[in-house]
Amino acid sequence: MKKIFFIQVLISAFSFGGVLYAYVSGQNEITKVRIELPKLTREVRLLEEQNLRLRYEIERFENPKHLMELAKRPEFSHLKHPLIGEIFVLQTKEEASQTPQEVINPSRVRSIYVGSGPFSPLEK
């Protein structure tokens, strides 16, 4: 009888020790994540600032004034604007099957504009 009681106490102690070890291990993992969280937050903030700066650079580069200044440079002097007769409009199947009255929202129209003209001084 004392032997069975001793085995039950020993099993209970090991079970309690295992549960306690699992709890402390879980708390250690949570603490590691809490320590890494501010570092990751700073990194995300820096990446967001960099994305904002790059977005600004792209918008500044794509600004029509800047593009026109680039077009005036000597290295781009061979480029020219296409004439009205050199522009082709390719429509999707949906647009071709619709009449102009059926097109409710003109901003949703998806057309491809292709300018075909000589873009090099060698082509004529």
N, C-alpha and C positions, 0 to 999 in steps of 0.2 A: 504494500500500500504506500509506504514512504517512497519507494522507487518510482511508482507511477506519478505521485505528486511531484517528485523532483524532476521528472521528464516533462511534465506539463509546465512547470515553472520555467524550465530551461527553454522549451519551445516558445513560450510566451515572451521571454526575455529576448530571444533571437528575433521573433516577429516584431516586437516593439523596436528593437535596434534597427531592423531593416526598414521599417516605416520611417523612423527618425532619420536615418541616413538618406532615404529618398527625399524627404522633406527638405533637409539641409542642402542636398544637391540641387534641388529645384530652386531654392532661394539663392544659391550661388549663381545659377544660370540667369535668374532675374537681375541680380546685381551686376553681372557682366553686361547685360543688355542695357541697363540703366547707365552704366559708365560709357558705353559706346554711343548711346543715343545723342548726347550733345555734339559729339564729333561728327556724326552723320548729319545732324541738323545743320551744322556750320557748312559742311560740304554741299548739302542741297541748296542752302542759301547762296553760296558762292556760284554754284552752277546756274541757279536762276538769274543771278546778276549777270553772269557771262552770257547767258542766252538773251537777256534783255539788251545788253550791249551789242551783241552780234545782230540781233533783229534791227536795232537802230542803224548799224553799219549797212545792212542790206537795204533798208529803206532809203538811206542817204545815197547809196550807190545807184539804186533804181530810180531815183528822183529824175523826172524828165529834164530838168535843167542840167543836171550832171551828165545825163546821157547825151544831150545835145552838145555839151562841151566836149565830151569824148568824140563825138562824130566830127567835130571841127579839127581834131588833131590830125597830123600828117599820116600817121600809121593807119588811120581809118578813112583816108581820103578816097579810096577806091569804092567805098560803099555809097549807095544812093538810095533814095526813097523810091519805091515802086510807083509807077503810074497807075491810074485807075484801071486802065485796060490790061495791066499785068497782074491784077489781083483776081484770084479764083476763089469762090466760096463753095466749099464742099459741105453738104448737109447730111445729117444722119437719116436713116430710114424713117424714123418717127417724124422728123420735120418734113421730109419729102411727101409723106402721105397726108399731112395736115394742110388745110387751107389757111390763109393768113388770118381769117376770123377765128379759127380754132386755137390759134396760139394766144393764150390768155396772158401769160407772163413773158414778155420778150427777154427778160434777164435770164430765163432758164433755157433759152435757145442755145444749143451747142453747135457752133459752126467752126470750121477750120478755114482760116484765111491763109492763102499761100501766095506770096509775091514771087513771080518768076521774072527775073530780070538779070542782066549781067551784074555780078557783084565783084568782078575782078577786072582790072584794066585790060587784061588779055582777052577776055570774052567780049564779043560784040553781037 
